[in-house]
């Protein structure tokens, strides 16, 4: 495991999550009350293999934005700060590009 890359870690995580859900529930699908018990549950399917997405590309598509390609630039950081303000995504300090992208990902997944 010393030379594992992100593909190996994704496979391990997929096997762990899907196996845990199957062991606990007897199947790969669960109902999740994301919006409270008084609302209809969301079904989450943990059947392997999981769908893989390119994070930045998917965020751009979902939000209708185009994130600058140089993720280390001040321009990108400012662009993401402005986009977070526009879409009401809160980001505590440190307000780095990585923080913005992670919060965007979480926020847009909740909206999907």
N, C-alpha and C positions, 0 to 999 in steps of 0.2 A: 504494500500500500504506500510505501515511501515515494513511489514515482507516479502516483495517481494524478490524472488531470481532471478537468471539470466534467468530461464525459463519464469518467469512472464514478465521480461523486454523484452525478445525476442518476446513474444506474443504481448505486447503493441506496440513495434516498428514495427512488421509486420503489425498489424492492422492499425497503423498510416500511414505507407508508402504506403501500398496497397490502403487504403482509399483515401489518398491524390492524388495518381496517377489517380484513378478512377474518383474522383471528378473533377480533372483538365482536364482530357483527354477523359472521357467517357468510358475508358477501362483500362485494367491492363498492356497493352504493350506499350512501348514507343520506339522511335528511338533516339539513342544517337550517335552523331558524335564525337567519341572518338579520331579520327585521323584527324580531320578537316573537314570542309564542302565539300572539294573537293574529299573526300574519301567516300566509302559506309558506311552508318550508321550501328551501332550495335543495334540489338533489345534487349531490356531488358524487361523481363517478371516479373511483380510484382504480379502475381496471387498467392494468398495464398493457401496452406501453403508454405513457403519458404523452400528450401532445407537446412538442417542443416549439417554442417561439423565439424570435429574435427580439429582445426586450425593447430596444430603442425604436426599431421599426414598427412594432406593435403599438407602442405608446403614440408615435407620430400618427399612425392610422386612426387610432381610437379618438385622439384629441384633435385631429385635424391641424397639426402643427408640423413644422420641419425644424428639428433640433440641429444646430450647427454641428458639423462633423468634428471639429477640434474640441473635444470634451474638456481639455485642460485650459482653455482660454477664458479670460475674464468676460469676453463677449458671450460665450455660451452660458456662463454662470448668470450673467445679467438677463439673458434671454429666458432662462428657466425660472429665475426669480419673478420676472414679469408675468410669465405664463402661470406660475403658481398663484400669484395675486389675482390674475384674471379669472382663474377657475376655482378660487377659494381653497387652495391647498396650503395648509400651514406647515412651516418648516422651522423647527427650533435651531439654535446655533449648535454646531458650526454650519453655516449655510454654504455648503460645498456643492459642486456639480453632482457628486455621488449621492449626496443627501437629497437633492432635488429629484434626481431620476428615481431613486428608491421610493420617495413619497408619491411621485407621479404614478409609479407602478401600482402601489397599494391603493391610491385613491381611484384610479381608473378601473382596477379590478373590482372594487366595491360597486362601482356604477354599472358595470357590465351585467 
